[in-house]
């Protein structure tokens, strides 16, 4: 029956073809406009990873029971000298919502001011909203430098 | 609003030659006709009709002062803080323009929230005004977007951490979170790339969408007329001669102008007596300062997130909070579709919901400011 209809009334089929071609063409050009825009919105990947180790401080920079922020690539790290004079290092980016943490000498813990989260000196989350521990780093003394490095395979 | 005149003293338009000239060319009088026919019900709750207009007025102030700030502001991580400092200290009346922009932003968000709650409690959001509510809610979210994006522009410490936290929250949304975070930040971290993006959103994207939606919102209000609160409606139905209205133009408009003038006075006083602070320049390598808090209108969410424990069973507490707020926001937007009939039983429930939401927001905000 379809066949008969096409034979007797060829117009609709041709019109349909034209509509498909026109619609498809418009759709294709819309995609051609939108695709570059969508790609443009995605920022290029940053190349900086800052290596796996960094000189965080000089020996003697830090008093016992104090801490400082150092640059680890594009992110902040926290170097703590405990009351016993031992060095500890960890990521300074709070695992809760990304704020930068600090060492609190009064409670001898690492504290995030944004939402009152606490970590111990191994980076373990001990109170408040943080869901995960801070990444802990290795510290060794190289001459006059306090060198912090990422843990292998961690 | 003591005994407003009941009839508009229609100015004889053709006494004004300019009006006559315009009218002859494109029918100026026809254009104004709907405005002349529009009336505003007069009753003891009429004051609530002002809030939308005041919000609109404050938006206009934002556009004007925003244009002025654009003359000196520079959107880059190295220059943004210094350029705002320059506006505040070197440019004549720069401190005033920036203070007005900041204060007006805050007042606008306040009046927008007040407008939303008044519309809810006076049941003005029900059929046939579902779309007015919908556009209004989107406008409220846009206002919050304006607040969030504008807050970063001075590139100070508070703004830096607020943006880190705010974008991190969007990053926790399942599936689309991470790409959204990258899109908002212009990378993995909050950097100068974030600043230029937020600047673009704040001065081009958001104003464009907002202007368009305001036009739709006002058109709908014009088309549907002012809603009369159910209690008043019942009283007038029982006693029709009591029903009172005033022409929108010029009577109500004159009242509205007075409200705007008062708003302007409040704004000027706040900006002059309590100029907005600039703080210290953002540095990604200093810890978040103690006592850091978000803007007051985000405080109730901030405080809630702070109170949720890290883990609720196997799920991050944070995620529960974010999804919870998202769900409540969605329900709020869809209220006119969920509430059913204007006089139905569900309205009682919705009013309770509104009272609860208001009480929750107020108490959490106060708690947030008092808590350590």
Boltz contact constraints between the chains, C-beta under 6 A:
constraints:
  - contact:
      token1: [A, 41]
      token2: [B, 183]
      max_distance: 6.0
  - contact:
      token1: [A, 43]
      token2: [B, 186]
      max_distance: 6.0
  - contact:
      token1: [A, 43]
      token2: [B, 187]
      max_distance: 6.0
  - contact:
      token1: [A, 46]
      token2: [B, 187]
      max_distance: 6.0
  - contact:
      token1: [A, 69]
      token2: [B, 285]
      max_distance: 6.0
  - contact:
      token1: [A, 71]
      token2: [B, 285]
      max_distance: 6.0
  - contact:
      token1: [A, 74]
      token2: [B, 189]
      max_distance: 6.0
  - contact:
      token1: [A, 76]
      token2: [B, 285]
      max_distance: 6.0
  - contact:
      token1: [A, 97]
      token2: [B, 165]
      max_distance: 6.0
  - contact:
      token1: [A, 97]
      token2: [B, 168]
      max_distance: 6.0
  - contact:
      token1: [A, 98]
      token2: [B, 164]
      max_distance: 6.0
  - contact:
      token1: [A, 98]
      token2: [B, 168]
      max_distance: 6.0
  - contact:
      token1: [A, 99]
      token2: [B, 161]
      max_distance: 6.0
  - contact:
      token1: [A, 99]
      token2: [B, 288]
      max_distance: 6.0
  - contact:
      token1: [A, 100]
      token2: [B, 287]
      max_distance: 6.0
  - contact:
      token1: [A, 100]
      token2: [B, 288]
      max_distance: 6.0
  - contact:
      token1: [A, 102]
      token2: [B, 287]
      max_distance: 6.0
  - contact:
      token1: [A, 113]
      token2: [B, 288]
      max_distance: 6.0
  - contact:
      token1: [A, 113]
      token2: [B, 290]
      max_distance: 6.0
  - contact:
      token1: [A, 113]
      token2: [B, 292]
      max_distance: 6.0
  - contact:
      token1: [A, 114]
      token2: [B, 165]
      max_distance: 6.0
  - contact:
      token1: [A, 114]
      token2: [B, 288]
      max_distance: 6.0
  - contact:
      token1: [A, 114]
      token2: [B, 292]
      max_distance: 6.0
  - contact:
      token1: [A, 115]
      token2: [B, 306]
      max_distance: 6.0
  - contact:
      token1: [A, 129]
      token2: [B, 310]
      max_distance: 6.0
  - contact:
      token1: [A, 131]
      token2: [B, 310]
      max_distance: 6.0
  - contact:
      token1: [A, 131]
      token2: [B, 316]
      max_distance: 6.0
